Structure formats: C-alpha cells, structure tokens
C-alpha cells in the first residue's frame, strides 16, 4: 500500500455493511478480519479483559461485557450484526464510524451508581476489502448525560482512524 492510498481515512460504502452484509441480497458473504493495529484500541480491549477499563464497572460487569463483546465481534466478522430495531447491536455514528453495542443482561443502578454502557468503535477502510479496524472501546453513562461522553469517544475514534491512515514517517538516516 502506498502513502497516497493511506493519505486519509475513506470508509467502505455503505458504512457498516461489512458488519451486516451477510443479510444483503442473500449473496455469499466473506468473513471480515479484525485489525487491532490501533494500539490504544488494543489496550482498551485488553483493559476490559483485565477488569480495568472503567473503575465504575464491577468485575462481574467487566466479565459479562467481555463475553458479550466477543460474541458481537464474531457477529461483525460474519456480517450478521443487527443495525435496526429495538435490539439493534450496531449503528453508524459520526458519518463513517461503526459502533457496536454489547449489552448486559441486567442493567440497574446499584448503590446510587449509574449503570455504564460499553461501545466498540470501528472503521471499515475502503483500501482493505474485508478489514474491521478497531478504533476504540469506551464506556458511557446509561443516561442523557452519557451522550457527551459518547460524542467525545466518537471524535477520538475519528481521530484514530485519520492517524491510522497517515503515512508513516520515513526513517532518519
């Protein structure tokens, strides 16, 4: 891949179709492949698995979210994520980023602590026909107050997508 091809992030169109594409026109769908080259996203996923992503999540919530996220990431690879309806598992945010929404079985306020929701942000770069690029994993409060957190997380995912596609600096000789 040349530096020109990676000059800026261009999403595959329609955005999200790699995650839900198996349901499009009944055609044979090829599995997508996850790319974890965005170090921050990789570290955030590792933090979820080690119960340290968000101190507002209990160890049980970390564990259940980790399990639900793994299932949802497999569904994204297979192209079977639901993007519509009350139980939607994903959607397009910020115009060119996909958001996957794993869910806990029971979300409730405990000891006055507001519940937290988990979101995985990913890109589908047009320069790679089957890539799902992990851009970030974050939590947000399960209320209207959580929307500002989510907006910041989406902005960070967009910035990471742009940084991912910038050409690497040439080594100094």
C-alpha positions as CSV (number, residue, x, y, z in Angstrom):
1,X,0.0,0.0,0.0
2,X,1.4,3.4,-0.9
3,X,1.4,6.5,1.2
4,X,-1.1,8.0,-1.3
5,X,-3.6,5.2,-0.6
6,X,-3.4,5.8,3.1
7,X,-3.4,9.7,3.0
8,X,-6.8,9.9,4.7
9,X,-9.4,7.6,6.0
10,X,-12.1,6.7,3.5
11,X,-14.8,4.3,4.7
12,X,-16.2,1.4,2.7
13,X,-19.7,2.2,1.4
14,X,-22.3,1.7,2.6
15,X,-20.8,2.3,6.0
16,X,-21.4,-0.7,8.3
17,X,-22.2,-3.2,5.5
18,X,-19.2,-5.4,6.4
19,X,-20.9,-5.9,9.8
20,X,-24.4,-6.5,8.5
21,X,-23.6,-7.5,4.9
22,X,-24.5,-11.2,5.2
23,X,-28.1,-10.2,5.2
24,X,-27.8,-8.2,2.0
25,X,-29.4,-9.8,-1.1
26,X,-28.7,-13.3,0.2
27,X,-25.3,-13.5,-1.6
28,X,-22.3,-15.3,-0.3
29,X,-20.6,-13.2,2.4
30,X,-16.9,-13.4,3.1
31,X,-15.9,-13.2,6.7
32,X,-14.2,-9.9,7.6
33,X,-10.9,-9.8,9.5
34,X,-10.3,-7.7,12.6
35,X,-7.3,-5.4,12.7
36,X,-6.0,-4.3,16.1
37,X,-3.1,-2.1,14.9
38,X,-4.5,1.0,16.6
39,X,-2.6,0.5,19.9
40,X,-5.0,2.5,22.1
41,X,-7.9,0.4,21.0
42,X,-6.0,-2.8,21.6
43,X,-5.0,-1.6,25.1
44,X,-8.6,-0.7,25.8
45,X,-9.8,-4.2,24.8
46,X,-7.1,-5.7,27.0
47,X,-8.2,-3.5,29.9
48,X,-11.7,-4.8,29.6
49,X,-10.4,-8.4,29.9
50,X,-8.3,-7.5,32.9
51,X,-11.2,-5.7,34.7
52,X,-9.5,-2.3,34.4
53,X,-11.3,-0.5,31.6
54,X,-13.5,1.6,33.8
55,X,-13.4,1.7,37.6
56,X,-17.2,2.4,37.6
57,X,-17.7,-1.2,36.2
58,X,-17.7,-4.1,38.7
59,X,-15.6,-7.1,37.9
60,X,-18.8,-9.0,37.0
61,X,-19.8,-6.3,34.6
62,X,-16.3,-6.3,33.0
63,X,-16.5,-10.1,32.6
64,X,-20.0,-10.1,31.1
65,X,-19.2,-7.2,28.8
66,X,-16.0,-9.0,27.7
67,X,-18.1,-12.1,26.8
68,X,-20.8,-10.1,25.0
69,X,-18.2,-8.1,23.1
70,X,-16.5,-11.3,21.9
71,X,-19.8,-12.6,20.6
72,X,-20.6,-9.3,18.9
73,X,-17.2,-9.1,17.3
74,X,-17.7,-12.6,15.9
75,X,-21.1,-11.5,14.5
76,X,-19.4,-8.4,12.9
77,X,-16.8,-10.7,11.2
78,X,-19.7,-12.9,9.9
79,X,-21.7,-9.8,8.8
80,X,-24.7,-10.6,11.0
81,X,-24.9,-7.6,13.3
82,X,-28.4,-6.2,13.6
83,X,-28.5,-2.4,12.8
84,X,-32.3,-1.8,13.1
85,X,-35.0,-2.4,15.6
86,X,-35.2,-2.1,19.3
87,X,-32.4,-4.7,19.9
88,X,-30.0,-3.1,17.4
89,X,-26.5,-4.3,18.1
90,X,-24.8,-1.6,16.0
91,X,-25.2,1.6,14.1
92,X,-23.2,4.2,12.1
93,X,-22.0,7.2,14.1
94,X,-20.2,10.3,13.0
95,X,-20.8,9.5,9.3
96,X,-18.1,6.9,8.9
97,X,-17.6,5.0,12.1
98,X,-19.4,1.9,13.2
99,X,-20.5,1.5,16.8
100,X,-21.1,-2.0,18.3
101,X,-23.2,-2.1,21.4
102,X,-22.8,-5.2,23.6
103,X,-25.4,-5.4,26.3
104,X,-25.5,-6.7,29.9
105,X,-28.5,-9.0,30.6
106,X,-29.5,-6.7,33.5
107,X,-28.7,-3.0,33.7
108,X,-29.6,-1.4,37.0
109,X,-28.5,1.2,39.4
110,X,-26.5,-0.2,42.3
111,X,-25.8,1.8,45.5
112,X,-26.6,5.0,43.6
113,X,-24.0,4.2,40.9
114,X,-25.4,4.9,37.4
115,X,-25.2,2.0,35.0
116,X,-22.5,2.2,32.3
117,X,-22.8,1.1,28.7
118,X,-20.0,-0.3,26.6
119,X,-19.3,0.8,23.0
120,X,-16.7,-0.5,20.5
121,X,-15.9,1.9,17.7
122,X,-14.6,0.5,14.4
123,X,-13.8,1.5,10.9
124,X,-14.2,-0.3,7.6
125,X,-11.4,1.2,5.4
126,X,-12.1,1.1,1.7
127,X,-8.5,0.3,0.9
128,X,-8.9,-3.1,2.6
129,X,-11.9,-5.0,1.3
130,X,-12.5,-7.2,4.4
131,X,-11.0,-5.2,7.3
132,X,-12.7,-4.3,10.5
133,X,-10.4,-1.7,12.2
134,X,-10.8,-1.5,15.9
135,X,-10.6,2.2,16.8
136,X,-11.7,2.4,20.4
137,X,-13.5,0.8,23.3
138,X,-15.2,3.0,25.9
139,X,-18.0,3.2,28.4
140,X,-20.6,5.9,28.9
141,X,-23.3,6.6,31.4
142,X,-26.6,5.0,30.6
143,X,-28.5,8.3,30.5
144,X,-28.7,11.5,28.6
145,X,-25.6,12.7,30.5
146,X,-23.7,9.9,28.7
147,X,-24.2,11.5,25.3
148,X,-21.4,14.0,25.8
149,X,-19.1,11.1,26.8
150,X,-20.1,9.3,23.7
151,X,-19.6,12.3,21.5
152,X,-16.0,12.6,22.8
153,X,-15.4,8.9,22.2
154,X,-16.7,9.2,18.6
155,X,-14.4,12.1,18.0
156,X,-11.5,10.1,19.4
157,X,-12.4,7.2,17.1
158,X,-12.4,9.5,14.1
159,X,-9.1,11.0,15.1
160,X,-7.6,7.5,15.5
161,X,-8.9,6.5,12.0
162,X,-7.2,9.5,10.5
163,X,-4.0,8.8,12.4
164,X,-4.1,5.2,11.3
165,X,-4.1,6.1,7.6
166,X,-1.4,8.7,7.7
167,X,1.8,7.6,6.1
168,X,4.5,6.5,8.5
169,X,7.4,8.9,8.8
170,X,10.5,8.0,6.8
171,X,13.3,6.7,9.0
172,X,16.1,9.2,9.6
173,X,19.4,8.1,8.0
